[in-house]
Amino acid sequence: MHFQVADFTDFELGMVERLVEQRYGEPVPVEVADSELRLDPGSDELSLCPTLYWTARGAHFVVFKVAESRYRCQFFYTDADHYGTGREEYDDLSDCVLTLLRVQSDHERASAEESAKASAMGQSDDDYHGPSIL
């Protein structure tokens, strides 16, 4: 294992908790954890990185501290269903968290719209599967 990154400060944790609470309108527990990440794509070495984790509305969120004032993030629904923000790293924690929350919100809205369209299309008379009247 390579090096260990310094833990999130109380200030950083508090800021994330406030941003998440603002997003959902109620306190959401933010847990502190550690993750092993490959920080250098050209290396097989793993680094132990402090991680903030929370879950809300079926989504799981993680923010990794990969160095002093450097953060990565993603959200996921299942082990095979992970999403990023389109940006690999941030140098501002609030920007990282706000972008993560916005991207997940956009994803949630788009998924709901797709589901609504699919449901509306599935309600046609041609798709009737009830009892037959002969």
C-alpha positions as CSV (number, residue, x, y, z in Angstrom):
1,M,0.0,0.0,0.0
2,H,1.2,3.5,-0.9
3,F,0.6,6.4,1.5
4,Q,-2.4,7.4,3.7
5,V,-4.1,10.7,3.1
6,A,-5.0,12.9,6.0
7,D,-8.5,12.5,7.4
8,F,-11.4,14.9,6.6
9,T,-11.3,17.8,9.1
10,D,-14.3,18.6,11.3
11,F,-14.8,21.7,9.2
12,E,-14.9,19.6,6.0
13,L,-17.3,17.1,7.5
14,G,-19.6,19.8,8.8
15,M,-19.7,21.5,5.4
16,V,-20.7,18.3,3.6
17,E,-23.4,17.6,6.2
18,R,-24.8,21.1,5.7
19,L,-24.8,20.8,1.9
20,V,-26.5,17.4,2.0
21,E,-29.1,18.6,4.5
22,Q,-29.8,21.6,2.3
23,R,-30.3,19.3,-0.7
24,Y,-32.8,17.0,1.1
25,G,-34.4,19.4,3.5
26,E,-33.5,17.2,6.5
27,P,-30.4,15.9,8.2
28,V,-28.8,12.9,6.4
29,P,-26.2,11.0,8.3
30,V,-22.8,11.3,6.7
31,E,-20.4,8.5,7.7
32,V,-16.6,8.6,7.7
33,A,-14.9,5.6,6.2
34,D,-11.7,4.6,4.4
35,S,-11.3,3.4,0.8
36,E,-8.4,1.9,-1.0
37,L,-7.9,3.8,-4.3
38,R,-5.5,3.6,-7.2
39,L,-4.4,7.2,-7.4
40,D,-2.0,6.7,-10.2
41,P,-3.6,4.9,-13.2
42,G,-0.1,3.7,-14.3
43,S,0.5,1.9,-11.0
44,D,-1.1,-1.1,-9.2
45,E,-0.4,0.5,-5.8
46,L,-3.4,1.4,-3.6
47,S,-3.6,4.3,-1.2
48,L,-5.8,4.5,1.8
49,C,-8.1,7.5,1.4
50,P,-10.6,9.0,3.8
51,T,-14.1,8.7,2.5
52,L,-17.4,10.3,3.3
53,Y,-20.5,8.2,2.6
54,W,-24.2,8.8,2.7
55,T,-27.4,7.4,1.2
56,A,-30.5,9.2,0.2
57,R,-33.5,8.3,-2.0
58,G,-32.0,5.0,-3.2
59,A,-28.7,6.4,-4.2
60,H,-25.3,6.0,-2.4
61,F,-22.8,8.8,-2.4
62,V,-19.0,8.7,-1.8
63,V,-16.5,11.5,-1.6
64,F,-12.9,10.5,-1.4
65,K,-10.1,12.8,-0.1
66,V,-7.1,11.9,-2.4
67,A,-4.7,14.6,-1.2
68,E,-4.8,17.8,0.7
69,S,-7.5,19.9,-1.0
70,R,-8.1,17.2,-3.7
71,Y,-11.3,15.2,-3.9
72,R,-13.0,12.6,-6.1
73,C,-16.7,11.6,-6.0
74,Q,-19.3,9.3,-7.4
75,F,-22.8,8.0,-6.7
76,F,-24.2,4.6,-7.3
77,Y,-27.3,2.5,-7.0
78,T,-25.8,-1.0,-7.3
79,D,-22.4,-2.5,-7.5
80,A,-22.7,-2.4,-11.3
81,D,-24.4,1.0,-11.6
82,H,-21.9,3.8,-10.8
83,Y,-21.9,7.4,-12.0
84,G,-19.4,10.2,-11.8
85,T,-19.7,13.9,-12.5
86,G,-17.6,14.0,-15.7
87,R,-14.7,15.5,-13.8
88,E,-12.0,13.3,-12.2
89,E,-10.9,15.6,-9.4
90,Y,-11.8,18.7,-7.6
91,D,-9.7,21.2,-5.5
92,D,-12.7,22.6,-3.7
93,L,-14.8,20.2,-1.5
94,S,-18.0,22.3,-1.7
95,D,-17.8,22.3,-5.5
96,C,-17.2,18.6,-5.5
97,V,-20.3,17.9,-3.3
98,L,-22.6,20.4,-5.0
99,T,-21.7,19.0,-8.4
100,L,-22.2,15.4,-7.2
101,L,-25.7,16.3,-5.8
102,R,-26.7,18.1,-9.0
103,V,-25.6,15.3,-11.3
104,Q,-27.5,12.8,-9.2
105,S,-30.6,15.0,-9.1
106,D,-30.5,15.3,-12.9
107,H,-30.0,11.6,-13.2
108,E,-33.0,10.9,-10.9
109,R,-35.2,13.3,-12.8
110,A,-34.2,11.8,-16.2
111,S,-34.9,8.3,-14.9
112,A,-38.3,9.3,-13.6
113,E,-39.2,10.9,-16.9
114,E,-38.1,7.7,-18.8
115,S,-40.2,5.6,-16.4
116,A,-43.2,7.8,-16.9
117,K,-42.8,7.6,-20.7
118,A,-42.5,3.8,-20.6
119,S,-45.5,3.5,-18.3
120,A,-47.6,5.8,-20.6
121,M,-46.6,3.8,-23.6
122,G,-47.4,0.5,-21.8
123,Q,-50.9,1.6,-21.1
124,S,-52.2,1.2,-24.6
125,D,-55.2,-1.1,-25.5
126,D,-52.9,-3.3,-27.5
127,D,-51.1,-4.3,-24.3
128,Y,-54.2,-5.5,-22.5
129,H,-53.4,-8.7,-20.5
130,G,-56.7,-9.0,-18.6
131,P,-59.3,-11.8,-18.9
132,S,-60.6,-12.6,-22.4
133,I,-64.3,-12.1,-23.2
134,L,-65.4,-14.6,-25.7
